[in-house]
Amino acid sequence: MFAARGIAICLSVFALLYFALSLAVHWQWRRIWVYSRRFPARRCANLLFTWRMFPLGAAAAITLAFAAPSFLLLEPRSIDEPMGVIPLGFGLCGVTIVLVGLGNAARAMVRASRTIARWQNGARVECSGSIPVWRIPRALPTLVAAGIVRPKVLLSHRAELVLTPDELKTAVRHELAHVRRLDNLKKLFLCLAVFPGMAELEASWREASEMAADDGAVSSASEALDLAAVLIKLSRSGPLEAPAELTTALAQSPAASVTARVERLIAWAERRPSPAQGYSLGYVLLGAASVATIALMYSDLLVRVHAATEWMVR
């Protein structure tokens, strides 16, 4: 009974935090998006993804760091209290969040695996290395980065027909930038964080991640123009196949997003991307001070968390 009560309380805390933080993210994400647009695309994408995953990560961290230890250390094992309706109800909500997220991630992985296997039927390695490039005997998808554990780039014969050698190299570098940024793994994490009303935030992150990959693929005005030409050619080369889950395709974004990327690349010479900035000393000191403060107040925080969970049980 002690273990069951502890699990129910921890799941209840997780569910309450997850719902509250998800609502906050849903209400405030546009402000974060407007704020992030002043930064380079890479930082903008990172900020949007962090904001999207914040409810799941924060709820899990607080539950594991405070709710579970406070119950194990401060709850008397000799008291056999009845299980209340509130912890049971919120505990079931917590279980539902976890199971639905895991189910979404598992289904996405299975579907992506089947789709990639179908695309690779009859394919051969064009360029071997840490991230191999496979030539697939299909028209679609034209160019895509696939895989998480063993990432690869799939190149169709249609892309080879319509692109020049320089354009093809720049397009492949774009997909390699997605691989280096672990964008397919991030999409898997998004499957775990289930909450309604997050579609626009996730779409904004995808658009920002495409622009970040654009910046990672070009280092000169001529390369930026090559990539702009790639986007135009591939978007006009024929009907687009529906994008597969857990993959990144170069020209399968909405038309408005492709247009914005093309305009951005054409203006590359005037808008030369800023170099990636590291974390400043101020952020490091702020993080260290926060950790030190939590460590000093940890015992008192556990007492307060236990009191709050006791109130919830009653």
VEXMIMAR-319648 format. One record per residue (C-alpha): residue number from 0; residue in one letter; x, y, z. Coordinates in steps of 0.1 Angstrom, whole numbers, plus 2048, in hexadecimal, padded with zeros to 3 digits. Each point is the difference from the previous one (the first is absolute). Example, Ala and Ser with C-alpha at 12.3 -4.5 7.8 and 13.67 -1.06 7.14 Angstrom:
! residues 2
+-----+--------+-----+-----+-----+
| num | residu |  px |  py |  pz |
+-----+--------+-----+-----+-----+
|   0 |      a | 87B | 7D3 | 84E |
|   1 |      s | 80E | 822 | 7F9 |
+-----+--------+-----+-----+-----+
//
This chain:
! residues 314
+-----+--------+-----+-----+-----+
| num | residu |  px |  py |  pz |
+-----+--------+-----+-----+-----+
|   0 |      m | 800 | 800 | 800 |
|   1 |      f | 81D | 817 | 808 |
|   2 |      a | 80F | 7FB | 7DD |
|   3 |      a | 7DF | 804 | 7EF |
|   4 |      r | 7F8 | 820 | 812 |
|   5 |      g | 823 | 80E | 7F8 |
|   6 |      i | 7FC | 7F8 | 7DB |
|   7 |      a | 7DD | 810 | 7FF |
|   8 |      i | 80D | 820 | 811 |
|   9 |      c | 81E | 802 | 7E9 |
|  10 |      l | 7EB | 7FB | 7E1 |
|  11 |      s | 7E7 | 81A | 80D |
|  12 |      v | 81B | 81A | 805 |
|  13 |      f | 80D | 7F8 | 7DD |
|  14 |      a | 7DE | 804 | 7F1 |
|  15 |      l | 7F8 | 821 | 811 |
|  16 |      l | 821 | 80F | 7F7 |
|  17 |      y | 7FE | 7F4 | 7DC |
|  18 |      f | 7DD | 80E | 7FB |
|  19 |      a | 809 | 822 | 810 |
|  20 |      l | 821 | 804 | 7EE |
|  21 |      s | 7F1 | 7F5 | 7DF |
|  22 |      l | 7E4 | 81A | 803 |
|  23 |      a | 81A | 81A | 807 |
|  24 |      v | 814 | 7F6 | 7E2 |
|  25 |      h | 7E1 | 800 | 7EA |
|  26 |      w | 7F7 | 823 | 80B |
|  27 |      q | 822 | 810 | 7FF |
|  28 |      w | 812 | 7EE | 7E3 |
|  29 |      r | 7F9 | 81C | 7E7 |
|  30 |      r | 812 | 819 | 816 |
|  31 |      i | 81D | 7E9 | 801 |
|  32 |      w | 7FF | 7FC | 7DA |
|  33 |      v | 800 | 825 | 7FB |
|  34 |      y | 81D | 804 | 818 |
|  35 |      s | 814 | 7E4 | 7F0 |
|  36 |      r | 7FE | 80F | 7DD |
|  37 |      r | 81A | 81A | 80A |
|  38 |      f | 81A | 7E4 | 803 |
|  39 |      p | 80F | 7EA | 7E5 |
|  40 |      a | 7EB | 7E4 | 7F3 |
|  41 |      r | 814 | 7E6 | 813 |
|  42 |      r | 7F9 | 810 | 822 |
|  43 |      c | 7DC | 807 | 7F6 |
|  44 |      a | 7FA | 7DB | 7F9 |
|  45 |      n | 811 | 7F6 | 820 |
|  46 |      l | 7EC | 818 | 814 |
|  47 |      l | 7DF | 7F5 | 7F1 |
|  48 |      f | 808 | 7DB | 805 |
|  49 |      t | 80B | 806 | 824 |
|  50 |      w | 7E0 | 813 | 807 |
|  51 |      r | 7EB | 7E4 | 7F0 |
|  52 |      m | 811 | 7E5 | 815 |
|  53 |      f | 801 | 815 | 820 |
|  54 |      p | 7DF | 7F2 | 80F |
|  55 |      l | 80B | 7DC | 7FD |
|  56 |      g | 823 | 805 | 80B |
|  57 |      a | 7F8 | 817 | 81D |
|  58 |      a | 7E3 | 7EA | 80C |
|  59 |      a | 816 | 7E1 | 7FF |
|  60 |      a | 81D | 811 | 811 |
|  61 |      i | 7EC | 80F | 81D |
|  62 |      t | 7EE | 7DF | 805 |
|  63 |      l | 820 | 7EC | 802 |
|  64 |      a | 814 | 81A | 813 |
|  65 |      f | 7E7 | 80B | 81A |
|  66 |      a | 7DE | 7ED | 800 |
|  67 |      a | 80F | 7DD | 801 |
|  68 |      p | 81C | 807 | 819 |
|  69 |      s | 7E8 | 814 | 817 |
|  70 |      f | 7E8 | 7E2 | 801 |
|  71 |      l | 81B | 7E6 | 805 |
|  72 |      l | 813 | 813 | 81B |
|  73 |      l | 7E3 | 811 | 813 |
|  74 |      e | 7E2 | 7E9 | 7FD |
|  75 |      p | 7FB | 7E8 | 81D |
|  76 |      r | 800 | 7DD | 7F4 |
|  77 |      s | 7EC | 7F4 | 81E |
|  78 |      i | 7E1 | 814 | 7F8 |
|  79 |      d | 7E7 | 7EF | 7EA |
|  80 |      e | 7ED | 81D | 7F1 |
|  81 |      p | 7E3 | 7FA | 7E7 |
|  82 |      m | 806 | 80B | 7DD |
|  83 |      g | 7EC | 820 | 7F8 |
|  84 |      v | 7ED | 807 | 7E0 |
|  85 |      i | 816 | 81E | 7F7 |
|  86 |      p | 822 | 7EE | 7FE |
|  87 |      l | 7EF | 7E3 | 7EF |
|  88 |      g | 7F0 | 816 | 7E5 |
|  89 |      f | 81F | 815 | 7FA |
|  90 |      g | 816 | 7E0 | 801 |
|  91 |      l | 7EB | 7F1 | 7E4 |
|  92 |      c | 805 | 820 | 7ED |
|  93 |      g | 825 | 7FD | 805 |
|  94 |      v | 800 | 7DC | 7F4 |
|  95 |      t | 7EC | 80A | 7E2 |
|  96 |      i | 819 | 81C | 7F7 |
|  97 |      v | 81D | 7E8 | 802 |
|  98 |      l | 7EF | 7E3 | 7ED |
|  99 |      v | 7F2 | 816 | 7E4 |
| 100 |      g | 822 | 811 | 7FB |
| 101 |      l | 812 | 7DF | 7FF |
| 102 |      g | 7E6 | 7F2 | 7E8 |
| 103 |      n | 803 | 81E | 7E9 |
| 104 |      a | 826 | 7FC | 7FF |
| 105 |      a | 7FE | 7DB | 7FA |
| 106 |      r | 7E8 | 803 | 7E4 |
| 107 |      a | 814 | 81C | 7F0 |
| 108 |      m | 820 | 7EB | 802 |
| 109 |      v | 7EE | 7E2 | 7F0 |
| 110 |      r | 7F1 | 814 | 7E4 |
| 111 |      a | 821 | 812 | 7F9 |
| 112 |      s | 813 | 7DF | 7FF |
| 113 |      r | 7E7 | 7F1 | 7E8 |
| 114 |      t | 801 | 81F | 7E9 |
| 115 |      i | 826 | 802 | 800 |
| 116 |      a | 802 | 7DB | 7F8 |
| 117 |      r | 7E8 | 805 | 7E3 |
| 118 |      w | 814 | 81E | 7F3 |
| 119 |      q | 821 | 7EC | 803 |
| 120 |      n | 7F3 | 7E2 | 7EC |
| 121 |      g | 81A | 7FD | 7E3 |
| 122 |      a | 815 | 81D | 80D |
| 123 |      r | 826 | 801 | 800 |
| 124 |      v | 819 | 814 | 813 |
| 125 |      e | 80C | 81E | 7ED |
| 126 |      c | 818 | 80E | 81A |
| 127 |      s | 80A | 7EC | 81F |
| 128 |      g | 80C | 80F | 820 |
| 129 |      s | 7F3 | 809 | 822 |
| 130 |      i | 7E0 | 80C | 7F0 |
| 131 |      p | 7FB | 7EC | 7DF |
| 132 |      v | 7EE | 80D | 7E2 |
| 133 |      w | 7E9 | 7E7 | 7EF |
| 134 |      r | 7F4 | 803 | 7DC |
| 135 |      i | 7DC | 7F3 | 7FE |
| 136 |      p | 7EF | 7F5 | 7E0 |
| 137 |      r | 7E2 | 815 | 807 |
| 138 |      a | 7F4 | 823 | 7F5 |
| 139 |      l | 7F3 | 807 | 823 |
| 140 |      p | 80B | 80A | 819 |
| 141 |      t | 81A | 816 | 7ED |
| 142 |      l | 818 | 805 | 81D |
| 143 |      v | 7FB | 7F6 | 825 |
| 144 |      a | 813 | 7FA | 820 |
| 145 |      a | 7F4 | 7E1 | 811 |
| 146 |      g | 808 | 7EB | 81E |
| 147 |      i | 809 | 808 | 824 |
| 148 |      v | 819 | 7E6 | 80D |
| 149 |      r | 80F | 7FA | 7DD |
| 150 |      p | 7F8 | 820 | 7ED |
| 151 |      k | 803 | 802 | 7DA |
| 152 |      v | 7F7 | 816 | 7E3 |
| 153 |      l | 7EA | 7F3 | 7E4 |
| 154 |      l | 805 | 80F | 7DD |
| 155 |      s | 7E7 | 7F9 | 7E4 |
| 156 |      h | 808 | 7FE | 7DB |
| 157 |      r | 7E8 | 81E | 7FB |
| 158 |      a | 816 | 816 | 815 |
| 159 |      e | 81F | 7F6 | 7ED |
| 160 |      l | 7EF | 808 | 7DF |
| 161 |      v | 7F3 | 822 | 809 |
| 162 |      l | 81D | 80D | 815 |
| 163 |      t | 823 | 80B | 7F5 |
| 164 |      p | 81E | 7F0 | 812 |
| 165 |      d | 805 | 820 | 816 |
| 166 |      e | 7DB | 801 | 808 |
| 167 |      l | 801 | 7DB | 809 |
| 168 |      k | 81D | 804 | 818 |
| 169 |      t | 7EF | 81E | 811 |
| 170 |      a | 7E0 | 7EC | 803 |
| 171 |      v | 811 | 7E2 | 810 |
| 172 |      r | 812 | 818 | 819 |
| 173 |      h | 7DE | 80D | 80A |
| 174 |      e | 7F4 | 7DC | 809 |
| 175 |      l | 821 | 7F9 | 812 |
| 176 |      a | 7FA | 820 | 814 |
| 177 |      h | 7DE | 7F0 | 80B |
| 178 |      v | 813 | 7E1 | 80A |
| 179 |      r | 81A | 813 | 815 |
| 180 |      r | 7E4 | 813 | 811 |
| 181 |      l | 7EE | 7E0 | 809 |
| 182 |      d | 7DF | 80D | 7F2 |
| 183 |      n | 7F1 | 7DD | 7FA |
| 184 |      l | 807 | 7F8 | 825 |
| 185 |      k | 7F0 | 820 | 80A |
| 186 |      k | 7E1 | 7F7 | 7EC |
| 187 |      l | 7FF | 7DF | 814 |
| 188 |      f | 801 | 814 | 820 |
| 189 |      l | 7E3 | 815 | 7F3 |
| 190 |      c | 7EC | 7E0 | 7FD |
| 191 |      l | 805 | 7FA | 825 |
| 192 |      a | 7F3 | 822 | 80B |
| 193 |      v | 7DB | 7FC | 7F9 |
| 194 |      f | 7EA | 81E | 805 |
| 195 |      p | 7E5 | 810 | 7EA |
| 196 |      g | 805 | 822 | 7F0 |
| 197 |      m | 825 | 7FD | 7FA |
| 198 |      a | 7FF | 7FB | 7DA |
| 199 |      e | 809 | 824 | 7F8 |
| 200 |      l | 81D | 801 | 818 |
| 201 |      e | 80E | 7DF | 7F1 |
| 202 |      a | 7FB | 80E | 7DC |
| 203 |      s | 813 | 81F | 80A |
| 204 |      w | 81C | 7EB | 80E |
| 205 |      r | 801 | 7EB | 7DF |
| 206 |      e | 803 | 820 | 7EC |
| 207 |      a | 81B | 80E | 816 |
| 208 |      s | 813 | 7DE | 7FE |
| 209 |      e | 7FF | 801 | 7DA |
| 210 |      m | 80E | 824 | 800 |
| 211 |      a | 81B | 7F4 | 819 |
| 212 |      a | 809 | 7E4 | 7E9 |
| 213 |      d | 801 | 819 | 7E3 |
| 214 |      d | 819 | 815 | 813 |
| 215 |      g | 814 | 7E0 | 808 |
| 216 |      a | 802 | 7F7 | 7DB |
| 217 |      v | 80D | 821 | 7F2 |
| 218 |      s | 81E | 815 | 806 |
| 219 |      s | 800 | 818 | 7E3 |
| 220 |      a | 7E7 | 813 | 7EB |
| 221 |      s | 804 | 7E8 | 7E2 |
| 222 |      e | 7F8 | 7E2 | 816 |
| 223 |      a | 7E2 | 813 | 80E |
| 224 |      l | 7F4 | 806 | 7DC |
| 225 |      d | 806 | 7DB | 7F8 |
| 226 |      l | 7EA | 7F5 | 81D |
| 227 |      a | 7E5 | 819 | 7F6 |
| 228 |      a | 801 | 7F0 | 7DD |
| 229 |      v | 7FD | 7DE | 80F |
| 230 |      l | 7E1 | 809 | 814 |
| 231 |      i | 7F0 | 80F | 7E1 |
| 232 |      k | 809 | 7E3 | 7E9 |
| 233 |      l | 7F5 | 7E4 | 818 |
| 234 |      s | 7E0 | 812 | 80A |
| 235 |      r | 7F7 | 802 | 7DB |
| 236 |      s | 80D | 7DE | 7F5 |
| 237 |      g | 7E0 | 7EE | 806 |
| 238 |      p | 7E6 | 7F7 | 81A |
| 239 |      l | 80E | 7FC | 823 |
| 240 |      e | 7FC | 7E1 | 814 |
| 241 |      a | 7F2 | 804 | 823 |
| 242 |      p | 81D | 804 | 818 |
| 243 |      a | 809 | 7E1 | 814 |
| 244 |      e | 802 | 802 | 825 |
| 245 |      l | 822 | 804 | 810 |
| 246 |      t | 810 | 80B | 7E0 |
| 247 |      t | 80A | 822 | 7F2 |
| 248 |      a | 7FA | 808 | 7DB |
| 249 |      l | 80F | 81E | 7EF |
| 250 |      a | 7E2 | 80C | 7EC |
| 251 |      q | 7E2 | 7F2 | 812 |
| 252 |      s | 7F8 | 81E | 815 |
| 253 |      p | 7E0 | 815 | 7F9 |
| 254 |      a | 803 | 817 | 7E2 |
| 255 |      a | 801 | 820 | 816 |
| 256 |      s | 81D | 7F2 | 814 |
| 257 |      v | 813 | 7F6 | 7E0 |
| 258 |      t | 7FA | 823 | 7F2 |
| 259 |      a | 80D | 810 | 820 |
| 260 |      r | 81F | 7EA | 800 |
| 261 |      v | 807 | 809 | 7DB |
| 262 |      e | 7FD | 825 | 807 |
| 263 |      r | 816 | 7FC | 81E |
| 264 |      l | 81B | 7EE | 7ED |
| 265 |      i | 7FF | 819 | 7E3 |
| 266 |      a | 807 | 81C | 819 |
| 267 |      w | 81C | 7EC | 810 |
| 268 |      a | 81B | 819 | 7F6 |
| 269 |      e | 7EF | 81C | 812 |
| 270 |      r | 7F5 | 7EB | 81D |
| 271 |      r | 820 | 7EB | 806 |
| 272 |      p | 7F7 | 7E7 | 81C |
| 273 |      s | 80F | 809 | 822 |
| 274 |      p | 819 | 7E6 | 80D |
| 275 |      a | 7F2 | 7E9 | 81B |
| 276 |      q | 804 | 80F | 822 |
| 277 |      g | 80B | 7ED | 81E |
| 278 |      y | 7F2 | 802 | 822 |
| 279 |      s | 80B | 820 | 812 |
| 280 |      l | 810 | 801 | 822 |
| 281 |      g | 7E0 | 810 | 80E |
| 282 |      y | 7EC | 7E1 | 7F7 |
| 283 |      v | 819 | 7E9 | 80F |
| 284 |      l | 801 | 814 | 821 |
| 285 |      l | 7DA | 801 | 801 |
| 286 |      g | 7FE | 7DB | 7FB |
| 287 |      a | 81A | 7F9 | 81B |
| 288 |      a | 7EF | 818 | 818 |
| 289 |      s | 7DE | 7EF | 7FA |
| 290 |      v | 80F | 7DD | 806 |
| 291 |      a | 811 | 80C | 820 |
| 292 |      t | 7E0 | 810 | 80D |
| 293 |      i | 7EB | 7E1 | 7FA |
| 294 |      a | 81B | 7EB | 811 |
| 295 |      l | 800 | 816 | 81F |
| 296 |      m | 7DA | 800 | 802 |
| 297 |      y | 7FA | 7DC | 7F5 |
| 298 |      s | 7F6 | 7F3 | 822 |
| 299 |      d | 7E8 | 81C | 806 |
| 300 |      l | 7F1 | 7FC | 7DD |
| 301 |      l | 7FB | 7DB | 806 |
| 302 |      v | 7EC | 808 | 820 |
| 303 |      r | 7EB | 819 | 7ED |
| 304 |      v | 7F9 | 7E8 | 7E3 |
| 305 |      h | 7F6 | 7E5 | 818 |
| 306 |      a | 7E8 | 817 | 812 |
| 307 |      a | 7F1 | 809 | 7DE |
| 308 |      t | 7FB | 7DC | 7F6 |
| 309 |      e | 7F1 | 7F8 | 822 |
| 310 |      w | 7E7 | 81C | 7FB |
| 311 |      m | 7F8 | 7F1 | 7DD |
| 312 |      v | 7FA | 7DE | 80F |
| 313 |      r | 7E9 | 80C | 81B |
+-----+--------+-----+-----+-----+
//
